[in-house]
Amino acid sequence: MHQFAIEPLFGTSNLSLGGYNIAFTNSALWMVVAAVALWIFVAGGMKRSLIPGRWQMAVEFFTGFIEKLLTDNVGAGGKKYVPYVFTLFMFILMGNILGLLPLGLVGVHPFTFTSHFTVTGALAVLSFSIVLIVGFWKHGLHFFSLFVPHGTPLPMIPVIFPIEVVSFMVRPFSLGLRLFVAMTAGHVLLKVLAGFVINSTNAGLGYGALVGIPSFTLMVGISALELLVAVIQAYVFALLTSVYINDAENLH
């Protein structure tokens, strides 16, 4: 599990503020790398050429994809959330993919910050906070009607209301947990298979052929699957955020 260890960098292990350690860690470093990569990606596609190049087309594709996602789930009012959901989707996608790059071949060890619940949970709480702010700002106390489904018999309201409230409050936990578990499980599996390859090879040619080669072949397939999971999990996070925003906008 060493690949998930958060370690302070650049001699900041004792750096504190108000009694709290504020060390600059490998997790923070790769979040900065993901943010810079996202900025470069968007900046490179902002040329607005009459005949767009591949880079511009890629940026336009992703922004159009997120706009359609919000329009389908929220309606016309969802367009104003495109910058946030686009940034959220791309940031998670960058973090997922960066952690899969084989940079260890050149001595750089990438860190998948989305494999930590502190990160995915913070992103989920941020999205949930936006839902609460929008919901109460737009609907006031009428926002509580979200917890009473339309057509609920009056005697059932005392039972249904607390159940719906608990279900609503669990959303940020499940949203962050889903991404964290998916990325952690995939990386653990790849690490285990890599251990099989190395240990069987060191044990001898026979073990290497019997265990190492099948394990390495499986690693290649799972790496491709992990790349797909990285995209799907970013999409699911953005999709559920859009669905939750719809509840705040339209009280469905």
N, C-alpha and C positions, 0 to 999 in steps of 0.2 A: 504493500500500500504506500510505498515511499513516493510513488508518482503523484499522490494527492497531498503530500505534506506541504504546508505553507511555510516558507522560510524567508526571513528578513534578508534584504540585499543591501549592498553598498555600505555596510557597517552601521545600519540604522536600527539594530536590534534593541538598543537601549533608548531610542528616541521616544519621548513621551510628551504629552500635553495634558495638563490638568490631572496628572496621575494615571492617564491612560496611554498605553503603548500605541504609537502611530507609525510603526516601522513600515518602510516601503518594501512590500513583499513581492515574491514571484507572481502571485495572483494579480496584484495591482499592476505589475509590469506588463503582463499579457493583456490586461484590460486596456491599458494605454495603447499597446500595439494594435489591438482590435479597433479601438477608437480612431487611431491614426490611419489604419488601413481603410476603414469606412470613410473617413474624410477624403482620402486620396481617391477612392473609388467614385464618390459622388462628385468631387471637384473635377475629375477627369472626364465626367460625362455631362458637364454643364456648358459645353461649347455651343449648343443649340444650332448646329449646322443644318443647312437646308437639306443636305444629303448626309444623314447621320452615319458616323463610323460605328464599329462594333462596340466600342466602349460606351458611346452615347446610347446606343440601342440597348445595351445591357442595363444601364441606369434607368432608362425609360421603361424597360420591361418590368423591372422590380417595382418602380413607383406606380406604374399602371396596375400591376398585380395587387399591390396593397390597396390602391384606390378602389379597385373592383371588389376586393374582399370586404372593405368597409361599406361600400355602396350596397352590396348584396345583404349584409347583415344588419346594417344600421339605417340605410336609406340615404337620401340626399344630404342629410345632416351629418353623415359620417365623414364627409370629405375634409372637414376641418381637423380631423384626428389623423390624417395621412402622415404628416411629419413625425408625430410621436410613434405611431405603430410601425412606420417604415424604419425609423431609427432603432426601435426595439427589435424588430425582426432581423435587420441586418447586423446589429451588434451581437445578438445571440448566434446568428449564423456564422459570423466571423470568428467568434470565440470557439464554436464547435469545430469548425474546419481547421483553424490554426492548431488546435490540440491534436489533430490527426496527422499533421505534416511530419514526414520522416526527417526532421531536422537534426535528430541525434546522430545522423551520418556525418554531419559537419561539426559536431561537438556542441550543438545548441539543443537544450531540452525544453520543448514546448510544454506549457502548463494549461490544462483545460479548466478555466475558471468556472465554467458552467457545471463542473462536476462537484461544486460546493454549494450546499443549500443556503449558505449565508448570501451568496451572490444571486442565485435564482429566486430565493425568498425575497430579497430586497427588490428585485425587478417586479415580482408578483405583487408585493405590497404597494409599490409605486403605481402599478396599473389599477389596483383595487382602490387606492386613494383617489385617483382621478375619477373612478366610477362614483365614489361617495360624494366627492365635491360637485361633480356635474349633476348627480341625482338630486341632492338637496338644494343646489343653486337654482336648478330649473323647475323643480316641482315642490320644493319646500317639504312640509310634513306629509304631503300627499305621496311622497316617495315610499312611505311605509306601506302603501297599498300594494307594492310589489310583493309583499309577503302574504297577501291574501288573494289567491288565484280567483279569477272571475267565475262567479257562479257558486262559490263555496257556501254551503248552508250556514246560517247564522250560528247554530249550536256547535258547528265544527271549527269555527274560527279560533277559539281558545286552544285547540289542539294543533291546527294547521299552522297558525302564526309562529309559535316558537320553533316548530320543525323547519319552516322556511327560513327563519332568521339564522338558525344554526347552519343550515345548508348554505346560506349566503356567506356567512362568516368563514366557512371552511374553504371557500374558493381560493383565496390567496395561498393557503397551505398546499392544496392539491395542485394548483398551477405551478408553484415553484418546485414541489416534490417530483412531479412528473418529469420535468427536464433534468433535474439533478440525478434521479435514479437511472434514467435512460443513458446518460453520458457516463456515469460511474460504472454501471454494469458492463457496458461495451469495452471500456478501457481495462477493467479488471480481467475480462475474458481474454483480451489480446495479450495482456501481461502474462497470464497463466500459460497461454500457448507459446509465447516467446520463451518462457522458462523451460517448457518441454523441449523446444528446439535446441536451446543452448546446452541443457543438461544431458540430453540424449546424445548430442554430438560429442560432448566431452567424455561420455561413457564409452564411446567406441563406434566404429563404423557400422556394426550391426544394429546397435540401438539407434544410431542416427538415421539409418535407412528405414527401420521399422517404426520409429516414433517421430523422429525429427522431420522427415519429408512430409508425411501426412499432416503434421501439426503446422508446418510452414504453409502448405497448400490451403489449409483451413484458415490460417491467418490472412491470406490474401483475399479469400472470399468474405471473411468477416470484416476486413478493412473496407471493402467496397460497400458492404451492408451498413457499416458505421457511418460512411459518408452519406448514405441515403437517410439514415436515422438523424444525422446532424441537420439535414435540410427539413425533414418532417417535423422534428421537435421544435425548430424555430417557427415553422408554419403553424403548428398546433398552438404554440404560445401566442402568436399574433391572432390566430383565429378565435381563441377563447377570450382574449382581450377585447376583440371586436364584439363578440357576443355579450360580454359583460357591459361594454359601453352602450350597446343597444338597450339593455335593461334600464340604464340611467337616462337615456334619451327618450325612449318610447314607453317605458314601464310595461313591457309585455310580460 
